[in-house]
Amino acid sequence: MTNSIDAAYLERVAEQAVGHYGWLLIAAFVALMGKDVLAKFIAGLLVFWGSSFRNDEILYISGRQARVIRMGITSTTFQMSDRSSTMVVPNCQLKELTIERRLPINGGDCYLPKGSELSATKVELIEDE
C-alpha cells in the first residue's frame, strides 16, 4: 500500500513539474539525443562483423603503412609504421578513409614498398644506337 501511494505521489509531482504533456517534450528530447548514439553504435557493429580486414594485417591508410592492432565494436586501432604511433578511428568514420590492402602480384613483389624499404632508386638511361 505504501508503494502505490509513493508512486501516485511521484506521478503527481512530476505532472505538476512538467505539465500534463511535458513528458512528451522530454521523451522527444531524449530520442533525438539518443538517435546519433544508436546510429554510430549500429555502424560500428556493421564494421566489426562485416569487415574485410583482420588483426595484424598490413594496410595503407592514405598512403601510410599501418597495421591493424585491434578491432572493437566502436573503434579500430592502427599502428602507424612511419611515426611509430597509434591511431584510433571510430568505426563509423572508417568509410571516409582511403584504405588500401597490399596485394602480391602472382606471389611476387608487392605493388607498394614498405616504409622501411624506402631508399634512393637507381635510374639507368638506355640509349638507342
Backbone as XML, in Angstrom:
<?xml version="1.0"?>
<chain id="A" units="angstrom">
  <residue number="1" name="MET">
    <atom name="N" x="0.826" y="-1.183" z="0.000"/>
    <atom name="CA" x="0.000" y="0.000" z="0.000"/>
    <atom name="C" x="0.873" y="1.251" z="0.000"/>
  </residue>
  <residue number="2" name="THR">
    <atom name="N" x="2.006" y="1.185" z="0.680"/>
    <atom name="CA" x="2.907" y="2.329" z="0.736"/>
    <atom name="C" x="3.506" y="2.610" z="-0.643"/>
  </residue>
  <residue number="3" name="ASN">
    <atom name="N" x="3.790" y="1.541" z="-1.400"/>
    <atom name="CA" x="4.374" y="1.723" z="-2.729"/>
    <atom name="C" x="3.414" y="2.423" z="-3.684"/>
  </residue>
  <residue number="4" name="SER">
    <atom name="N" x="2.115" y="2.081" z="-3.638"/>
    <atom name="CA" x="1.154" y="2.716" z="-4.540"/>
    <atom name="C" x="0.950" y="4.185" z="-4.172"/>
  </residue>
  <residue number="5" name="ILE">
    <atom name="N" x="1.031" y="4.493" z="-2.910"/>
    <atom name="CA" x="0.903" y="5.896" z="-2.502"/>
    <atom name="C" x="2.133" y="6.673" z="-2.960"/>
  </residue>
  <residue number="6" name="ASP">
    <atom name="N" x="3.291" y="6.087" z="-2.786"/>
    <atom name="CA" x="4.521" y="6.751" z="-3.208"/>
    <atom name="C" x="4.536" y="6.949" z="-4.717"/>
  </residue>
  <residue number="7" name="ALA">
    <atom name="N" x="4.112" y="5.959" z="-5.476"/>
    <atom name="CA" x="4.085" y="6.068" z="-6.937"/>
    <atom name="C" x="3.096" y="7.128" z="-7.387"/>
  </residue>
  <residue number="8" name="ALA">
    <atom name="N" x="1.926" y="7.153" z="-6.765"/>
    <atom name="CA" x="0.930" y="8.164" z="-7.121"/>
    <atom name="C" x="1.421" y="9.561" z="-6.753"/>
  </residue>
  <residue number="9" name="TYR">
    <atom name="N" x="2.073" y="9.676" z="-5.620"/>
    <atom name="CA" x="2.606" y="10.976" z="-5.211"/>
    <atom name="C" x="3.692" y="11.449" z="-6.183"/>
  </residue>
  <residue number="10" name="LEU">
    <atom name="N" x="4.605" y="10.546" z="-6.566"/>
    <atom name="CA" x="5.663" y="10.899" z="-7.515"/>
    <atom name="C" x="5.090" y="11.275" z="-8.875"/>
  </residue>
  <residue number="11" name="GLU">
    <atom name="N" x="4.057" y="10.567" z="-9.300"/>
    <atom name="CA" x="3.419" y="10.887" z="-10.574"/>
    <atom name="C" x="2.788" y="12.275" z="-10.533"/>
  </residue>
  <residue number="12" name="ARG">
    <atom name="N" x="2.139" y="12.591" z="-9.435"/>
    <atom name="CA" x="1.515" y="13.900" z="-9.290"/>
    <atom name="C" x="2.561" y="15.018" z="-9.275"/>
  </residue>
  <residue number="13" name="VAL">
    <atom name="N" x="3.669" y="14.790" z="-8.583"/>
    <atom name="CA" x="4.745" y="15.787" z="-8.531"/>
    <atom name="C" x="5.357" y="15.986" z="-9.921"/>
  </residue>
  <residue number="14" name="ALA">
    <atom name="N" x="5.584" y="14.889" z="-10.653"/>
    <atom name="CA" x="6.149" y="15.000" z="-11.993"/>
    <atom name="C" x="5.195" y="15.723" z="-12.930"/>
  </residue>
  <residue number="15" name="GLU">
    <atom name="N" x="3.910" y="15.428" z="-12.816"/>
    <atom name="CA" x="2.919" y="16.088" z="-13.670"/>
    <atom name="C" x="2.851" y="17.587" z="-13.373"/>
  </residue>
  <residue number="16" name="GLN">
    <atom name="N" x="2.958" y="17.954" z="-12.127"/>
    <atom name="CA" x="2.954" y="19.376" z="-11.780"/>
    <atom name="C" x="4.231" y="20.056" z="-12.262"/>
  </residue>
  <residue number="17" name="ALA">
    <atom name="N" x="5.349" y="19.329" z="-12.264"/>
    <atom name="CA" x="6.631" y="19.935" z="-12.644"/>
    <atom name="C" x="6.706" y="20.218" z="-14.142"/>
  </residue>
  <residue number="18" name="VAL">
    <atom name="N" x="6.224" y="19.307" z="-14.970"/>
    <atom name="CA" x="6.376" y="19.488" z="-16.414"/>
    <atom name="C" x="5.056" y="19.672" z="-17.139"/>
  </residue>
  <residue number="19" name="GLY">
    <atom name="N" x="3.982" y="19.727" z="-16.437"/>
    <atom name="CA" x="2.690" y="19.888" z="-17.078"/>
    <atom name="C" x="2.132" y="18.547" z="-17.501"/>
  </residue>
  <residue number="20" name="HIS">
    <atom name="N" x="0.924" y="18.603" z="-18.043"/>
    <atom name="CA" x="0.248" y="17.356" z="-18.393"/>
    <atom name="C" x="0.925" y="16.641" z="-19.562"/>
  </residue>
  <residue number="21" name="TYR">
    <atom name="N" x="1.390" y="17.360" z="-20.579"/>
    <atom name="CA" x="2.023" y="16.732" z="-21.742"/>
    <atom name="C" x="3.514" y="17.048" z="-21.838"/>
  </residue>
  <residue number="22" name="GLY">
    <atom name="N" x="4.101" y="17.549" z="-20.782"/>
    <atom name="CA" x="5.525" y="17.869" z="-20.786"/>
    <atom name="C" x="6.416" y="16.659" z="-20.936"/>
  </residue>
  <residue number="23" name="TRP">
    <atom name="N" x="5.926" y="15.521" z="-20.514"/>
    <atom name="CA" x="6.729" y="14.299" z="-20.645"/>
    <atom name="C" x="6.984" y="13.968" z="-22.107"/>
  </residue>
  <residue number="24" name="LEU">
    <atom name="N" x="6.051" y="14.366" z="-23.000"/>
    <atom name="CA" x="6.286" y="14.144" z="-24.434"/>
    <atom name="C" x="7.487" y="14.949" z="-24.922"/>
  </residue>
  <residue number="25" name="LEU">
    <atom name="N" x="7.616" y="16.169" z="-24.436"/>
    <atom name="CA" x="8.758" y="17.003" z="-24.795"/>
    <atom name="C" x="10.062" y="16.376" z="-24.313"/>
  </residue>
  <residue number="26" name="ILE">
    <atom name="N" x="10.054" y="15.892" z="-23.098"/>
    <atom name="CA" x="11.248" y="15.243" z="-22.546"/>
    <atom name="C" x="11.578" y="13.970" z="-23.324"/>
  </residue>
  <residue number="27" name="ALA">
    <atom name="N" x="10.580" y="13.165" z="-23.648"/>
    <atom name="CA" x="10.801" y="11.933" z="-24.403"/>
    <atom name="C" x="11.336" y="12.239" z="-25.807"/>
  </residue>
  <residue number="28" name="ALA">
    <atom name="N" x="10.824" y="13.271" z="-26.456"/>
    <atom name="CA" x="11.310" y="13.653" z="-27.787"/>
    <atom name="C" x="12.759" y="14.118" z="-27.711"/>
  </residue>
  <residue number="29" name="PHE">
    <atom name="N" x="13.104" y="14.874" z="-26.677"/>
    <atom name="CA" x="14.478" y="15.338" z="-26.498"/>
    <atom name="C" x="15.430" y="14.164" z="-26.303"/>
  </residue>
  <residue number="30" name="VAL">
    <atom name="N" x="15.055" y="13.222" z="-25.465"/>
    <atom name="CA" x="15.891" y="12.042" z="-25.220"/>
    <atom name="C" x="16.029" y="11.212" z="-26.499"/>
  </residue>
  <residue number="31" name="ALA">
    <atom name="N" x="14.954" y="11.079" z="-27.269"/>
    <atom name="CA" x="15.011" y="10.310" z="-28.518"/>
    <atom name="C" x="15.939" y="10.976" z="-29.528"/>
  </residue>
  <residue number="32" name="LEU">
    <atom name="N" x="15.875" y="12.297" z="-29.639"/>
    <atom name="CA" x="16.768" y="12.989" z="-30.572"/>
    <atom name="C" x="18.229" y="12.888" z="-30.151"/>
  </residue>
  <residue number="33" name="MET">
    <atom name="N" x="18.486" y="12.949" z="-28.871"/>
    <atom name="CA" x="19.863" y="12.840" z="-28.388"/>
    <atom name="C" x="20.397" y="11.415" z="-28.552"/>
  </residue>
  <residue number="34" name="GLY">
    <atom name="N" x="19.545" y="10.427" z="-28.366"/>
    <atom name="CA" x="19.985" y="9.038" z="-28.468"/>
    <atom name="C" x="20.080" y="8.529" z="-29.891"/>
  </residue>
  <residue number="35" name="LYS">
    <atom name="N" x="19.491" y="9.242" z="-30.845"/>
    <atom name="CA" x="19.489" y="8.797" z="-32.246"/>
    <atom name="C" x="20.899" y="8.682" z="-32.798"/>
  </residue>
  <residue number="36" name="ASP">
    <atom name="N" x="21.743" y="9.697" z="-32.564"/>
    <atom name="CA" x="23.111" y="9.670" z="-33.075"/>
    <atom name="C" x="23.937" y="8.578" z="-32.413"/>
  </residue>
  <residue number="37" name="VAL">
    <atom name="N" x="23.759" y="8.422" z="-31.115"/>
    <atom name="CA" x="24.492" y="7.384" z="-30.396"/>
    <atom name="C" x="24.123" y="6.003" z="-30.941"/>
  </residue>
  <residue number="38" name="LEU">
    <atom name="N" x="22.844" y="5.780" z="-31.145"/>
    <atom name="CA" x="22.390" y="4.495" z="-31.668"/>
    <atom name="C" x="22.876" y="4.271" z="-33.098"/>
  </residue>
  <residue number="39" name="ALA">
    <atom name="N" x="22.847" y="5.304" z="-33.936"/>
    <atom name="CA" x="23.307" y="5.164" z="-35.321"/>
    <atom name="C" x="24.800" y="4.849" z="-35.375"/>
  </residue>
  <residue number="40" name="LYS">
    <atom name="N" x="25.602" y="5.508" z="-34.544"/>
    <atom name="CA" x="27.045" y="5.239" z="-34.521"/>
    <atom name="C" x="27.332" y="3.836" z="-33.996"/>
  </residue>
  <residue number="41" name="PHE">
    <atom name="N" x="26.574" y="3.396" z="-33.001"/>
    <atom name="CA" x="26.773" y="2.053" z="-32.465"/>
    <atom name="C" x="26.435" y="0.995" z="-33.506"/>
  </residue>
  <residue number="42" name="ILE">
    <atom name="N" x="25.361" y="1.179" z="-34.246"/>
    <atom name="CA" x="24.983" y="0.219" z="-35.291"/>
    <atom name="C" x="26.010" y="0.210" z="-36.410"/>
  </residue>
  <residue number="43" name="ALA">
    <atom name="N" x="26.510" y="1.388" z="-36.804"/>
    <atom name="CA" x="27.557" y="1.453" z="-37.838"/>
    <atom name="C" x="28.822" y="0.734" z="-37.360"/>
  </residue>
  <residue number="44" name="GLY">
    <atom name="N" x="29.156" y="0.885" z="-36.096"/>
    <atom name="CA" x="30.306" y="0.188" z="-35.540"/>
    <atom name="C" x="30.139" y="-1.317" z="-35.546"/>
  </residue>
  <residue number="45" name="LEU">
    <atom name="N" x="28.936" y="-1.785" z="-35.227"/>
    <atom name="CA" x="28.679" y="-3.228" z="-35.266"/>
    <atom name="C" x="28.791" y="-3.775" z="-36.689"/>
  </residue>
  <residue number="46" name="LEU">
    <atom name="N" x="28.295" y="-3.021" z="-37.666"/>
    <atom name="CA" x="28.382" y="-3.475" z="-39.052"/>
    <atom name="C" x="29.829" y="-3.584" z="-39.515"/>
  </residue>
  <residue number="47" name="VAL">
    <atom name="N" x="30.677" y="-2.644" z="-39.128"/>
    <atom name="CA" x="32.098" y="-2.714" z="-39.485"/>
    <atom name="C" x="32.761" y="-3.863" z="-38.747"/>
  </residue>
  <residue number="48" name="PHE">
    <atom name="N" x="32.416" y="-4.045" z="-37.475"/>
    <atom name="CA" x="33.031" y="-5.096" z="-36.664"/>
    <atom name="C" x="32.714" y="-6.478" z="-37.215"/>
  </residue>
  <residue number="49" name="TRP">
    <atom name="N" x="31.460" y="-6.723" z="-37.585"/>
    <atom name="CA" x="31.070" y="-8.041" z="-38.073"/>
    <atom name="C" x="31.328" y="-8.233" z="-39.564"/>
  </residue>
  <residue number="50" name="GLY">
    <atom name="N" x="31.238" y="-7.189" z="-40.346"/>
    <atom name="CA" x="31.353" y="-7.344" z="-41.788"/>
    <atom name="C" x="32.639" y="-6.808" z="-42.365"/>
  </residue>
  <residue number="51" name="SER">
    <atom name="N" x="33.659" y="-6.621" z="-41.547"/>
    <atom name="CA" x="34.897" y="-6.032" z="-42.027"/>
    <atom name="C" x="35.683" y="-7.026" z="-42.873"/>
  </residue>
  <residue number="52" name="SER">
    <atom name="N" x="36.386" y="-6.483" z="-43.850"/>
    <atom name="CA" x="37.163" y="-7.344" z="-44.729"/>
    <atom name="C" x="38.631" y="-7.389" z="-44.328"/>
  </residue>
  <residue number="53" name="PHE">
    <atom name="N" x="39.023" y="-6.730" z="-43.245"/>
    <atom name="CA" x="40.397" y="-6.852" z="-42.781"/>
    <atom name="C" x="40.434" y="-7.392" z="-41.361"/>
  </residue>
  <residue number="54" name="ARG">
    <atom name="N" x="41.606" y="-7.966" z="-41.010"/>
    <atom name="CA" x="41.750" y="-8.684" z="-39.751"/>
    <atom name="C" x="42.851" y="-8.062" z="-38.895"/>
  </residue>
  <residue number="55" name="ASN">
    <atom name="N" x="42.946" y="-8.495" z="-37.648"/>
    <atom name="CA" x="44.034" y="-8.052" z="-36.772"/>
    <atom name="C" x="45.377" y="-8.460" z="-37.355"/>
  </residue>
  <residue number="56" name="ASP">
    <atom name="N" x="46.386" y="-7.634" z="-37.168"/>
    <atom name="CA" x="47.769" y="-7.827" z="-37.635"/>
    <atom name="C" x="47.904" y="-7.774" z="-39.152"/>
  </residue>
  <residue number="57" name="GLU">
    <atom name="N" x="46.915" y="-7.285" z="-39.840"/>
    <atom name="CA" x="47.019" y="-7.137" z="-41.289"/>
    <atom name="C" x="47.651" y="-5.789" z="-41.608"/>
  </residue>
  <residue number="58" name="ILE">
    <atom name="N" x="48.499" y="-5.772" z="-42.639"/>
    <atom name="CA" x="49.152" y="-4.538" z="-43.070"/>
    <atom name="C" x="48.255" y="-3.866" z="-44.106"/>
  </residue>
  <residue number="59" name="LEU">
    <atom name="N" x="47.931" y="-2.592" z="-43.848"/>
    <atom name="CA" x="47.105" y="-1.794" z="-44.752"/>
    <atom name="C" x="47.808" y="-0.480" z="-45.037"/>
  </residue>
  <residue number="60" name="TYR">
    <atom name="N" x="47.304" y="0.236" z="-46.013"/>
    <atom name="CA" x="47.792" y="1.582" z="-46.305"/>
    <atom name="C" x="46.619" y="2.541" z="-46.153"/>
  </residue>
  <residue number="61" name="ILE">
    <atom name="N" x="46.748" y="3.470" z="-45.214"/>
    <atom name="CA" x="45.711" y="4.467" z="-44.958"/>
    <atom name="C" x="46.213" y="5.787" z="-45.523"/>
  </residue>
  <residue number="62" name="SER">
    <atom name="N" x="45.597" y="6.228" z="-46.598"/>
    <atom name="CA" x="46.004" y="7.455" z="-47.306"/>
    <atom name="C" x="47.488" y="7.421" z="-47.645"/>
  </residue>
  <residue number="63" name="GLY">
    <atom name="N" x="47.971" y="6.262" z="-48.083"/>
    <atom name="CA" x="49.362" y="6.105" z="-48.491"/>
    <atom name="C" x="50.327" y="5.807" z="-47.368"/>
  </residue>
  <residue number="64" name="ARG">
    <atom name="N" x="49.875" y="5.786" z="-46.121"/>
    <atom name="CA" x="50.740" y="5.498" z="-44.977"/>
    <atom name="C" x="50.540" y="4.059" z="-44.532"/>
  </residue>
  <residue number="65" name="GLN">
    <atom name="N" x="51.655" y="3.360" z="-44.313"/>
    <atom name="CA" x="51.585" y="1.966" z="-43.906"/>
    <atom name="C" x="51.089" y="1.871" z="-42.472"/>
  </residue>
  <residue number="66" name="ALA">
    <atom name="N" x="50.144" y="0.971" z="-42.245"/>
    <atom name="CA" x="49.572" y="0.793" z="-40.911"/>
    <atom name="C" x="49.259" y="-0.679" z="-40.686"/>
  </residue>
  <residue number="67" name="ARG">
    <atom name="N" x="49.307" y="-1.070" z="-39.427"/>
    <atom name="CA" x="48.960" y="-2.441" z="-39.027"/>
    <atom name="C" x="47.716" y="-2.366" z="-38.156"/>
  </residue>
  <residue number="68" name="VAL">
    <atom name="N" x="46.767" y="-3.247" z="-38.415"/>
    <atom name="CA" x="45.559" y="-3.300" z="-37.590"/>
    <atom name="C" x="45.926" y="-3.959" z="-36.275"/>
  </residue>
  <residue number="69" name="ILE">
    <atom name="N" x="45.794" y="-3.211" z="-35.187"/>
    <atom name="CA" x="46.121" y="-3.757" z="-33.866"/>
    <atom name="C" x="44.889" y="-4.375" z="-33.223"/>
  </residue>
  <residue number="70" name="ARG">
    <atom name="N" x="43.790" y="-3.628" z="-33.218"/>
    <atom name="CA" x="42.586" y="-4.099" z="-32.534"/>
    <atom name="C" x="41.353" y="-3.566" z="-33.234"/>
  </residue>
  <residue number="71" name="MET">
    <atom name="N" x="40.392" y="-4.448" z="-33.460"/>
    <atom name="CA" x="39.098" y="-4.047" z="-33.987"/>
    <atom name="C" x="38.062" y="-4.258" z="-32.894"/>
  </residue>
  <residue number="72" name="GLY">
    <atom name="N" x="37.492" y="-3.166" z="-32.431"/>
    <atom name="CA" x="36.470" y="-3.244" z="-31.400"/>
    <atom name="C" x="35.101" y="-2.959" z="-31.986"/>
  </residue>
  <residue number="73" name="ILE">
    <atom name="N" x="34.099" y="-2.948" z="-31.138"/>
    <atom name="CA" x="32.736" y="-2.691" z="-31.585"/>
    <atom name="C" x="32.566" y="-1.230" z="-31.971"/>
  </residue>
  <residue number="74" name="THR">
    <atom name="N" x="33.254" y="-0.326" z="-31.268"/>
    <atom name="CA" x="33.075" y="1.100" z="-31.560"/>
    <atom name="C" x="34.263" y="1.736" z="-32.261"/>
  </residue>
  <residue number="75" name="SER">
    <atom name="N" x="35.467" y="1.166" z="-32.160"/>
    <atom name="CA" x="36.630" y="1.788" z="-32.784"/>
    <atom name="C" x="37.644" y="0.735" z="-33.215"/>
  </residue>
  <residue number="76" name="THR">
    <atom name="N" x="38.541" y="1.146" z="-34.114"/>
    <atom name="CA" x="39.622" y="0.299" z="-34.608"/>
    <atom name="C" x="40.930" y="1.027" z="-34.356"/>
  </residue>
  <residue number="77" name="THR">
    <atom name="N" x="41.951" y="0.303" z="-33.864"/>
    <atom name="CA" x="43.246" y="0.889" z="-33.552"/>
    <atom name="C" x="44.268" y="0.418" z="-34.566"/>
  </residue>
  <residue number="78" name="PHE">
    <atom name="N" x="45.013" y="1.382" z="-35.138"/>
    <atom name="CA" x="46.051" y="1.101" z="-36.122"/>
    <atom name="C" x="47.403" y="1.517" z="-35.553"/>
  </residue>
  <residue number="79" name="GLN">
    <atom name="N" x="48.459" y="0.761" z="-35.874"/>
    <atom name="CA" x="49.839" y="1.133" z="-35.556"/>
    <atom name="C" x="50.436" y="1.706" z="-36.830"/>
  </residue>
  <residue number="80" name="MET">
    <atom name="N" x="50.755" y="2.991" z="-36.818"/>
    <atom name="CA" x="51.322" y="3.661" z="-37.981"/>
    <atom name="C" x="52.825" y="3.436" z="-37.972"/>
  </residue>
  <residue number="81" name="SER">
    <atom name="N" x="53.368" y="2.811" z="-39.021"/>
    <atom name="CA" x="54.777" y="2.432" z="-39.006"/>
    <atom name="C" x="55.713" y="3.591" z="-39.310"/>
  </residue>
  <residue number="82" name="ASP">
    <atom name="N" x="55.246" y="4.633" z="-40.000"/>
    <atom name="CA" x="56.160" y="5.724" z="-40.333"/>
    <atom name="C" x="56.473" y="6.618" z="-39.138"/>
  </residue>
  <residue number="83" name="ARG">
    <atom name="N" x="55.586" y="6.714" z="-38.182"/>
    <atom name="CA" x="55.819" y="7.545" z="-36.993"/>
    <atom name="C" x="55.863" y="6.727" z="-35.703"/>
  </residue>
  <residue number="84" name="SER">
    <atom name="N" x="55.679" y="5.437" z="-35.791"/>
    <atom name="CA" x="55.617" y="4.554" z="-34.621"/>
    <atom name="C" x="54.590" y="5.069" z="-33.618"/>
  </residue>
  <residue number="85" name="SER">
    <atom name="N" x="53.425" y="5.442" z="-34.124"/>
    <atom name="CA" x="52.353" y="5.932" z="-33.271"/>
    <atom name="C" x="51.096" y="5.114" z="-33.530"/>
  </residue>
  <residue number="86" name="THR">
    <atom name="N" x="50.128" y="5.242" z="-32.640"/>
    <atom name="CA" x="48.869" y="4.555" z="-32.831"/>
    <atom name="C" x="47.805" y="5.564" z="-33.236"/>
  </residue>
  <residue number="87" name="MET">
    <atom name="N" x="46.856" y="5.092" z="-34.025"/>
    <atom name="CA" x="45.749" y="5.923" z="-34.463"/>
    <atom name="C" x="44.464" y="5.169" z="-34.175"/>
  </residue>
  <residue number="88" name="VAL">
    <atom name="N" x="43.574" y="5.780" z="-33.400"/>
    <atom name="CA" x="42.290" y="5.180" z="-33.062"/>
    <atom name="C" x="41.227" y="5.864" z="-33.912"/>
  </residue>
  <residue number="89" name="VAL">
    <atom name="N" x="40.501" y="5.063" z="-34.698"/>
    <atom name="CA" x="39.486" y="5.595" z="-35.600"/>
    <atom name="C" x="38.135" y="5.003" z="-35.202"/>
  </residue>
  <residue number="90" name="PRO">
    <atom name="N" x="37.130" y="5.839" z="-34.965"/>
    <atom name="CA" x="35.785" y="5.299" z="-34.732"/>
    <atom name="C" x="35.312" y="4.527" z="-35.963"/>
  </residue>
  <residue number="91" name="ASN">
    <atom name="N" x="34.660" y="3.402" z="-35.749"/>
    <atom name="CA" x="34.246" y="2.553" z="-36.869"/>
    <atom name="C" x="33.299" y="3.262" z="-37.827"/>
  </residue>
  <residue number="92" name="CYS">
    <atom name="N" x="32.518" y="4.205" z="-37.331"/>
    <atom name="CA" x="31.604" y="4.911" z="-38.221"/>
    <atom name="C" x="32.344" y="5.848" z="-39.169"/>
  </residue>
  <residue number="93" name="GLN">
    <atom name="N" x="33.626" y="6.153" z="-38.904"/>
    <atom name="CA" x="34.411" y="7.026" z="-39.778"/>
    <atom name="C" x="35.345" y="6.262" z="-40.705"/>
  </residue>
  <residue number="94" name="LEU">
    <atom name="N" x="35.392" y="4.944" z="-40.607"/>
    <atom name="CA" x="36.274" y="4.158" z="-41.477"/>
    <atom name="C" x="35.897" y="4.279" z="-42.946"/>
  </residue>
  <residue number="95" name="LYS">
    <atom name="N" x="34.617" y="4.486" z="-43.226"/>
    <atom name="CA" x="34.185" y="4.591" z="-44.612"/>
    <atom name="C" x="34.694" y="5.861" z="-45.283"/>
  </residue>
  <residue number="96" name="GLU">
    <atom name="N" x="35.113" y="6.857" z="-44.493"/>
    <atom name="CA" x="35.619" y="8.107" z="-45.032"/>
    <atom name="C" x="37.113" y="8.060" z="-45.323"/>
  </residue>
  <residue number="97" name="LEU">
    <atom name="N" x="37.826" y="7.035" z="-44.854"/>
    <atom name="CA" x="39.265" y="6.912" z="-45.075"/>
    <atom name="C" x="39.550" y="6.166" z="-46.374"/>
  </residue>
  <residue number="98" name="THR">
    <atom name="N" x="40.691" y="6.459" z="-46.973"/>
    <atom name="CA" x="41.157" y="5.708" z="-48.140"/>
    <atom name="C" x="42.038" y="4.583" z="-47.616"/>
  </residue>
  <residue number="99" name="ILE">
    <atom name="N" x="41.512" y="3.378" z="-47.615"/>
    <atom name="CA" x="42.230" y="2.217" z="-47.076"/>
    <atom name="C" x="42.544" y="1.269" z="-48.220"/>
  </residue>
  <residue number="100" name="GLU">
    <atom name="N" x="43.836" y="0.931" z="-48.361"/>
    <atom name="CA" x="44.282" y="0.017" z="-49.398"/>
    <atom name="C" x="44.923" y="-1.203" z="-48.752"/>
  </residue>
  <residue number="101" name="ARG">
    <atom name="N" x="44.802" y="-2.322" z="-49.411"/>
    <atom name="CA" x="45.415" y="-3.559" z="-48.940"/>
    <atom name="C" x="46.586" y="-3.893" z="-49.867"/>
  </residue>
  <residue number="102" name="ARG">
    <atom name="N" x="47.667" y="-4.378" z="-49.301"/>
    <atom name="CA" x="48.838" y="-4.788" z="-50.067"/>
    <atom name="C" x="48.511" y="-6.088" z="-50.789"/>
  </residue>
  <residue number="103" name="LEU">
    <atom name="N" x="48.651" y="-6.068" z="-52.097"/>
    <atom name="CA" x="48.348" y="-7.243" z="-52.898"/>
    <atom name="C" x="49.604" y="-7.751" z="-53.601"/>
  </residue>
  <residue number="104" name="PRO">
    <atom name="N" x="49.973" y="-8.998" z="-53.380"/>
    <atom name="CA" x="51.101" y="-9.542" z="-54.145"/>
    <atom name="C" x="50.652" y="-9.844" z="-55.575"/>
  </residue>
  <residue number="105" name="ILE">
    <atom name="N" x="51.550" y="-9.620" z="-56.513"/>
    <atom name="CA" x="51.248" y="-9.905" z="-57.919"/>
    <atom name="C" x="51.750" y="-11.304" z="-58.223"/>
  </residue>
  <residue number="106" name="ASN">
    <atom name="N" x="50.830" y="-12.249" z="-58.310"/>
    <atom name="CA" x="51.150" y="-13.649" z="-58.575"/>
    <atom name="C" x="52.241" y="-14.177" z="-57.650"/>
  </residue>
  <residue number="107" name="GLY">
    <atom name="N" x="52.158" y="-13.826" z="-56.395"/>
    <atom name="CA" x="53.134" y="-14.291" z="-55.415"/>
    <atom name="C" x="54.443" y="-13.539" z="-55.476"/>
  </residue>
  <residue number="108" name="GLY">
    <atom name="N" x="54.535" y="-12.493" z="-56.258"/>
    <atom name="CA" x="55.774" y="-11.729" z="-56.415"/>
    <atom name="C" x="55.835" y="-10.548" z="-55.470"/>
  </residue>
  <residue number="109" name="ASP">
    <atom name="N" x="56.478" y="-9.487" z="-55.949"/>
    <atom name="CA" x="56.651" y="-8.293" z="-55.125"/>
    <atom name="C" x="55.328" y="-7.573" z="-54.934"/>
  </residue>
  <residue number="110" name="CYS">
    <atom name="N" x="55.236" y="-6.883" z="-53.830"/>
    <atom name="CA" x="54.052" y="-6.081" z="-53.554"/>
    <atom name="C" x="54.099" y="-4.817" z="-54.400"/>
  </residue>
  <residue number="111" name="TYR">
    <atom name="N" x="52.971" y="-4.245" z="-54.656"/>
    <atom name="CA" x="52.932" y="-3.072" z="-55.521"/>
    <atom name="C" x="53.348" y="-1.801" z="-54.819"/>
  </residue>
  <residue number="112" name="LEU">
    <atom name="N" x="53.391" y="-1.786" z="-53.502"/>
    <atom name="CA" x="53.871" y="-0.629" z="-52.759"/>
    <atom name="C" x="55.009" y="-1.076" z="-51.846"/>
  </residue>
  <residue number="113" name="PRO">
    <atom name="N" x="56.096" y="-0.308" z="-51.794"/>
    <atom name="CA" x="57.177" y="-0.687" z="-50.871"/>
    <atom name="C" x="56.785" y="-0.413" z="-49.433"/>
  </residue>
  <residue number="114" name="LYS">
    <atom name="N" x="57.387" y="-1.135" z="-48.517"/>
    <atom name="CA" x="57.155" y="-0.891" z="-47.100"/>
    <atom name="C" x="57.877" y="0.388" z="-46.702"/>
  </residue>
  <residue number="115" name="GLY">
    <atom name="N" x="57.444" y="0.978" z="-45.605"/>
    <atom name="CA" x="58.053" y="2.218" z="-45.144"/>
    <atom name="C" x="59.525" y="2.064" z="-44.835"/>
  </residue>
  <residue number="116" name="SER">
    <atom name="N" x="59.944" y="0.882" z="-44.367"/>
    <atom name="CA" x="61.350" y="0.661" z="-44.034"/>
    <atom name="C" x="62.201" y="0.420" z="-45.275"/>
  </residue>
  <residue number="117" name="GLU">
    <atom name="N" x="61.589" y="0.192" z="-46.427"/>
    <atom name="CA" x="62.333" y="-0.117" z="-47.646"/>
    <atom name="C" x="62.543" y="1.092" z="-48.547"/>
  </residue>
  <residue number="118" name="LEU">
    <atom name="N" x="62.059" y="2.266" z="-48.136"/>
    <atom name="CA" x="62.202" y="3.442" z="-48.972"/>
    <atom name="C" x="63.662" y="3.885" z="-49.000"/>
  </residue>
  <residue number="119" name="SER">
    <atom name="N" x="64.210" y="4.035" z="-50.179"/>
    <atom name="CA" x="65.584" y="4.497" z="-50.347"/>
    <atom name="C" x="65.713" y="5.063" z="-51.755"/>
  </residue>
  <residue number="120" name="ALA">
    <atom name="N" x="66.912" y="5.505" z="-52.063"/>
    <atom name="CA" x="67.147" y="6.058" z="-53.394"/>
    <atom name="C" x="67.018" y="4.948" z="-54.433"/>
  </residue>
  <residue number="121" name="THR">
    <atom name="N" x="66.431" y="5.288" z="-55.550"/>
    <atom name="CA" x="66.242" y="4.320" z="-56.626"/>
    <atom name="C" x="67.232" y="4.594" z="-57.733"/>
  </residue>
  <residue number="122" name="LYS">
    <atom name="N" x="67.873" y="3.560" z="-58.224"/>
    <atom name="CA" x="68.853" y="3.699" z="-59.291"/>
    <atom name="C" x="68.118" y="3.789" z="-60.611"/>
  </residue>
  <residue number="123" name="VAL">
    <atom name="N" x="68.457" y="4.801" z="-61.390"/>
    <atom name="CA" x="67.829" y="5.006" z="-62.697"/>
    <atom name="C" x="68.897" y="4.821" z="-63.763"/>
  </residue>
  <residue number="124" name="GLU">
    <atom name="N" x="68.596" y="3.983" z="-64.756"/>
    <atom name="CA" x="69.529" y="3.771" z="-65.852"/>
    <atom name="C" x="68.919" y="4.308" z="-67.133"/>
  </residue>
  <residue number="125" name="LEU">
    <atom name="N" x="69.751" y="5.013" z="-67.895"/>
    <atom name="CA" x="69.309" y="5.523" z="-69.189"/>
    <atom name="C" x="69.779" y="4.556" z="-70.265"/>
  </residue>
  <residue number="126" name="ILE">
    <atom name="N" x="68.875" y="4.185" z="-71.121"/>
    <atom name="CA" x="69.205" y="3.276" z="-72.226"/>
    <atom name="C" x="69.167" y="4.107" z="-73.495"/>
  </residue>
  <residue number="127" name="GLU">
    <atom name="N" x="70.302" y="4.160" z="-74.163"/>
    <atom name="CA" x="70.407" y="4.955" z="-75.381"/>
    <atom name="C" x="70.236" y="4.048" z="-76.597"/>
  </residue>
  <residue number="128" name="ASP">
    <atom name="N" x="69.463" y="4.533" z="-77.532"/>
    <atom name="CA" x="69.305" y="3.792" z="-78.782"/>
    <atom name="C" x="70.504" y="4.071" z="-79.678"/>
  </residue>
  <residue number="129" name="GLU">
    <atom name="N" x="71.002" y="3.059" z="-80.344"/>
    <atom name="CA" x="72.160" y="3.235" z="-81.214"/>
    <atom name="C" x="71.781" y="3.330" z="-82.654"/>
  </residue>
</chain>
